[in-house]
Amino acid sequence: MAAIMITVGMLAEDGDANLQRYAEGVIPLLHQAGVQILGRYQGLETLVGDDRFDLVSVMAFPSIQAMKQFLASDDYSAMIPYRNKAFKFIRTFACNPL
């Protein structure tokens, strides 16, 4: 069963170059893993709640196991320093369609 990954984040003030490097490294890995990128969005305004997000991404993985394997892979792990410098904070959720 496909599993949906939703990531929300607030970019670091000086994180643009690191975000670009992170995306350049991760997007090809996602395609190799058979992941479908359903959307990447820029957060505009918080309408309910207090959190604000600069970036929201939604992806479909073949399964939750594939998602966990991807995140644990050496290739993805090599991108984590760029991710950590690109974002002030980031949260990633595994979801199933209702």
N, C-alpha and C positions, 0 to 999 in steps of 0.2 A: 504494500500500500504506500502511495506517495506520502511524503511528509513535507510540510511547509516550514520553512525557516523565515522568521521575521527578525530583522535587526533594526534597532533604533539607536541613534547616537547624536551626541553633541560634539561638534568639531572643536579641536583645540585652536586657539587664536592663530598660531603659527604652523598649523598642521597641513596646509594645502599641498606642499611638496610630498609629504609622507603619505597623504591620502592618494595622490596620483600614483606613487610607487606601489602602494598597497593594491590599488585597483588593477594596475598593469600586471602585477604578479598573481593576483587571486582569480581574476576573471578567466584567464586561460585554464587554470586548474579546475574551476567550476565546470567549464565546458567539457574538459577531459573526463570529469566524474559523472557526466550525464545529467548535470543540473540544468534546469530551465529557470532562467532569470525572468520572473514574472513582472518585476518593476523595480525601479530605483526612483525615489522621490525626494524632493527638497521640502522639508517642513516649513510651512509659512506662518502658522499662527496656532496657538493652543486655544481650543474652544472649551474643553472640559478638563479640569485638573490644573496642576501647577507645572508639570514637566514640559519642557520645550525640546524638540528634536530638530536638528539640522538635516538629518538624513534618515530615510526609512528605506529598507530594501526587503523585497519579498521574493523567495526562491522556492522552487519545488525540487526536492531530492527524491531519488527512487524509493528511499525508506529512511526511517530514523537511524537505522544501523549505518547506512551509507553516510548520513549526516555526521554521525559521531566519528566514523572512520576518516572522513574528510578533515574534520577539525583536529584529529589526532595525528594526521599525516606529517611526515618530515617536511614536505614541500610547503604545506600551509604553515607549519610552525616557524619556518624561515621568514614568513611575512608578518608574524606577530609584532616584532619590534616597530615596524612601520605603522601597523594598526594602533599600537599603544601611543605612538607619537602623534598620530593623526587625530585622535579623539580625546576629548576631555573626559567623556564617559561613553560607554557602549554597552548595550544589552542585546542578547540574542536569545530567541525563543524557538523551541520546536513545537509545532502545532499539527493537528490533524484537521482535515475539513470536517465540518459538521453536516 
